Amino acid sequence: MKKYFIHVVVTVWVILSFSNPSFAQEYVVSGDFDYAPFSFVDKTGRPSGLDVEILEAIADLQDIRLKIKLTRWSTALSNLQSGQSDIIVGIIFSEEREKYFDFTIPIHSEHYSFFIRKDLPLDDLSSLFTYRLVVLWLFRSYCATHFGAYGATFQV
């Protein structure tokens, strides 16, 4: 009887110990602070967006704690590469990135388009730099971050 009682006490202690939030695994998550509706900082200063909500729902189901830090995209990517974060939200697959990162099954896909008059020549994307571009307000940060490195300037 005493042996059975000790076994039950130890079993209950193990179950309660590992269900305790202090034993839950914690991951640092990085992402872009200005990539609405997928990841952004809301009016109260909290990380928000579709990608953030999906990750939080998964974490709740798996008893995982998340520390979400939304920053500039270049900083978020650098943090993942250097090991300062464990997960990144909103990353788009590329063969180059696959050399360094593991990817989940995509949860959404995005399509971007450029529109140009038919009478203007367009050989490749670098041809766009000779034209004045109009960028939707929603994508101003994205364009400045991703195309600014190529010498493009954007008026918004």
Contacts in CASP RR format, 6 or more apart in sequence:
PFRMAT RR
TARGET T0000
AUTHOR 0000-0000-0000
METHOD contacts of the structure
MODEL  1
MKKYFIHVVVTVWVILSFSNPSFAQEYVVSGDFDYAPFSFVDKTGRPSGL
DVEILEAIADLQDIRLKIKLTRWSTALSNLQSGQSDIIVGIIFSEEREKY
FDFTIPIHSEHYSFFIRKDLPLDDLSSLFTYRLVVLWLFRSYCATHFGAY
GATFQV
17 23 0 8 1.000
19 63 0 8 1.000
21 63 0 8 1.000
21 65 0 8 1.000
24 63 0 8 1.000
24 64 0 8 1.000
24 65 0 8 1.000
25 63 0 8 1.000
25 64 0 8 1.000
25 65 0 8 1.000
26 64 0 8 1.000
26 65 0 8 1.000
26 66 0 8 1.000
26 67 0 8 1.000
27 59 0 8 1.000
27 64 0 8 1.000
27 65 0 8 1.000
27 66 0 8 1.000
27 67 0 8 1.000
27 86 0 8 1.000
27 87 0 8 1.000
28 66 0 8 1.000
28 67 0 8 1.000
28 69 0 8 1.000
28 79 0 8 1.000
28 84 0 8 1.000
28 85 0 8 1.000
28 86 0 8 1.000
28 87 0 8 1.000
29 52 0 8 1.000
29 55 0 8 1.000
29 66 0 8 1.000
29 67 0 8 1.000
29 68 0 8 1.000
29 69 0 8 1.000
29 85 0 8 1.000
29 86 0 8 1.000
29 87 0 8 1.000
29 88 0 8 1.000
29 89 0 8 1.000
30 69 0 8 1.000
30 70 0 8 1.000
30 71 0 8 1.000
30 75 0 8 1.000
30 76 0 8 1.000
30 77 0 8 1.000
30 79 0 8 1.000
30 80 0 8 1.000
30 84 0 8 1.000
30 85 0 8 1.000
30 87 0 8 1.000
30 88 0 8 1.000
30 89 0 8 1.000
31 39 0 8 1.000
31 68 0 8 1.000
31 69 0 8 1.000
31 70 0 8 1.000
31 71 0 8 1.000
31 73 0 8 1.000
31 76 0 8 1.000
31 88 0 8 1.000
31 89 0 8 1.000
31 90 0 8 1.000
32 38 0 8 1.000
32 39 0 8 1.000
32 40 0 8 1.000
32 70 0 8 1.000
32 71 0 8 1.000
32 72 0 8 1.000
32 73 0 8 1.000
32 76 0 8 1.000
32 90 0 8 1.000
33 39 0 8 1.000
33 40 0 8 1.000
33 41 0 8 1.000
33 47 0 8 1.000
33 70 0 8 1.000
33 71 0 8 1.000
33 72 0 8 1.000
34 40 0 8 1.000
34 72 0 8 1.000
34 141 0 8 1.000
34 142 0 8 1.000
35 73 0 8 1.000
35 90 0 8 1.000
35 141 0 8 1.000
35 142 0 8 1.000
36 49 0 8 1.000
36 138 0 8 1.000
37 49 0 8 1.000
37 50 0 8 1.000
38 49 0 8 1.000
38 50 0 8 1.000
38 51 0 8 1.000
38 52 0 8 1.000
38 89 0 8 1.000
38 90 0 8 1.000
38 108 0 8 1.000
39 47 0 8 1.000
39 48 0 8 1.000
39 49 0 8 1.000
39 50 0 8 1.000
39 51 0 8 1.000
39 52 0 8 1.000
39 70 0 8 1.000
39 89 0 8 1.000
39 90 0 8 1.000
40 47 0 8 1.000
40 48 0 8 1.000
40 49 0 8 1.000
40 70 0 8 1.000
41 47 0 8 1.000
41 48 0 8 1.000
41 70 0 8 1.000
42 48 0 8 1.000
47 68 0 8 1.000
47 69 0 8 1.000
47 70 0 8 1.000
50 108 0 8 1.000
51 89 0 8 1.000
51 90 0 8 1.000
51 107 0 8 1.000
52 68 0 8 1.000
52 70 0 8 1.000
52 89 0 8 1.000
54 107 0 8 1.000
55 66 0 8 1.000
55 68 0 8 1.000
55 87 0 8 1.000
55 89 0 8 1.000
56 66 0 8 1.000
58 64 0 8 1.000
59 65 0 8 1.000
59 66 0 8 1.000
66 87 0 8 1.000
69 76 0 8 1.000
69 79 0 8 1.000
69 85 0 8 1.000
70 76 0 8 1.000
71 79 0 8 1.000
72 145 0 8 1.000
73 142 0 8 1.000
73 145 0 8 1.000
74 145 0 8 1.000
76 85 0 8 1.000
76 88 0 8 1.000
77 88 0 8 1.000
77 91 0 8 1.000
78 84 0 8 1.000
79 85 0 8 1.000
79 88 0 8 1.000
80 86 0 8 1.000
80 87 0 8 1.000
80 88 0 8 1.000
80 101 0 8 1.000
81 100 0 8 1.000
88 101 0 8 1.000
91 97 0 8 1.000
91 101 0 8 1.000
91 103 0 8 1.000
92 110 0 8 1.000
93 103 0 8 1.000
93 106 0 8 1.000
97 103 0 8 1.000
114 125 0 8 1.000
114 128 0 8 1.000
116 122 0 8 1.000
116 128 0 8 1.000
116 131 0 8 1.000
120 131 0 8 1.000
121 127 0 8 1.000
122 128 0 8 1.000
126 150 0 8 1.000
128 152 0 8 1.000
129 150 0 8 1.000
129 151 0 8 1.000
129 152 0 8 1.000
132 155 0 8 1.000
133 152 0 8 1.000
133 154 0 8 1.000
135 143 0 8 1.000
135 154 0 8 1.000
135 156 0 8 1.000
137 156 0 8 1.000
140 154 0 8 1.000
140 156 0 8 1.000
143 152 0 8 1.000
143 154 0 8 1.000
144 154 0 8 1.000
147 154 0 8 1.000
148 154 0 8 1.000
END
